[in-house]
Amino acid sequence: MARIGNVTAPGRYTLGAWKEQTAKYTQQQLERQVISTDRITVVRCSYPAGSDFCLHFHPQEQITIVESGTLVFEIEGETLEVSAGKMIAIPAGVRHRTRVDDHPAQALHLFVPCAEPKEAASRPQMARV
C-alpha cells in the first residue's frame, strides 16, 4: 500500500504526483520530494551548485537517473560523471560520494527495496563512513 499522500487501490495501482509532494530541505539546502510504495521509494532531488555529499552507503540498492545537470560520483576510487539522461545503479552497501560542480542538477533516486518500514515516513537511509 502506498504512503506519503498517494492514492492507492490495493493490489491494483498507486497514483502520486510530484506537485502534491511537499518539498523538504535537507543538508546544504537540498530540495527533496518523496513518493513511496511498499516495494520502492522514489526521491526527486534538486541540488544547488557546489553540493558535496560525503562518503556514505545505503542498505538498499540505489538507482539514480539524472534529469538535468551532472552528478559526480566517486565509487571505490573511480570518478564517474553522470549527466542528464544517464543513470547509475549502485548496489546496497557500496560506499560512494556525490557532488555537483558548477551548475545545479536534478535527479530521481530509486531505492529498492523500499527504504523504510510501512509505518515510518519514507526516507532512504544513509550511513556515513
N, C-alpha and C positions, 0 to 999 in steps of 0.2 A: 504494500500500500504506500502511496506517495505521501510526502510531508512537505513542509515549507510552502504553504499556500498554493499547492497544485490541486487540480480536480482529478478525482480518481474513480474509475469503475473497476473494482477489484477483479483481477483476472482478465480484464479486457483492455484497459488503456490507462495512461497517465497523461494529463494535459497540463502544461505550465507555460508561462511566458516571462521573458526577462523583464519586460516593463512592469510586471506585477511584483517583482522581487525588489526588496529594499536593498540598495547598495550600502555595504558596510565598509568602513575604512579600517584597515589593519595597519601593520607596520609600514612605515615610510609612506603613509597616505595611499596605500594600495586600495583601489576600489574593487570590491568583490561581491558577486551575486551568486547564489547557490540554488540549484534545482536538484532534488534528490528523490530516488525511489528506493525500494528495498534492495535493489541489486546494483545501483550505480549512483554516484554523486558527480554532478557536472558543476564546475566552478568557472565562472566567467570573470576574468581579472583584467583591469586596466592598470597598466604600470606607468608611472611617470619616468621620464628620462633620468638616468643615474641610479635607478633602483638596483640594489645588490642584496641578495638573499644568501646568507652564509651556508656552509656545508650542512646538509641535512638529509634525512631519508624519510620515506613513508612506509607504513606497514602494509600498504596496498599498492597494486600496480598503478602507475600514473601514465596517462596518455595526454600529451599536450599538442593542441592544434593552434598554431599562431594565425590570428586573423589579420593583424596589421603590425607593422614594425618588425623588430628582430629580437629574439631572446637568445642570450648566450649561455649555454650550459657547460659546466665543467664536470666531467664524469671520469673518475679514475685517471686523472692527469691529462685527459683529452678535452680539448675545447671544441665545441660544436655550435655553429650559428644556425638557428632555426628561424627562417624568415617567413613572411606572410604566405599562406597557402601550403606550408610544410608542417609536418608533425614529427614528434619523437615519442617513443614508448620507453618508459623506464621501469624495470621490474621492481617489485616490492623489495625493500631493504637495501637498494643500491644508493650509495651516497652521491649526492650531486649538489652543485651550487648553481644559482641562476642570477643573471644580471641583465640589465638593459643599459645600453650605452647612451648615445646622444639624442635619440628620439623616443617618444612614448611608444608603447606597444600594447596590444590587446590579444588575449589568448583564452581558449577554452581548455580546461583541465578536466579529464575524466578519471575518476578513481574507482577501480574495480578490485574487489567487491566494494560495496557501499562503505563509506568512511566511518560511520557511526552506528551504534545500535538504534533500533526503531524509536526508542523513547527520547533519544538525545537530539539536540539541534544538529543538523547535518553540517559537518565541518571536517575536511580532511585533516588527519593527524600528521604532525610533523615533529620529528625529533632532531635536535641539533647535535652535532658531534664535534 
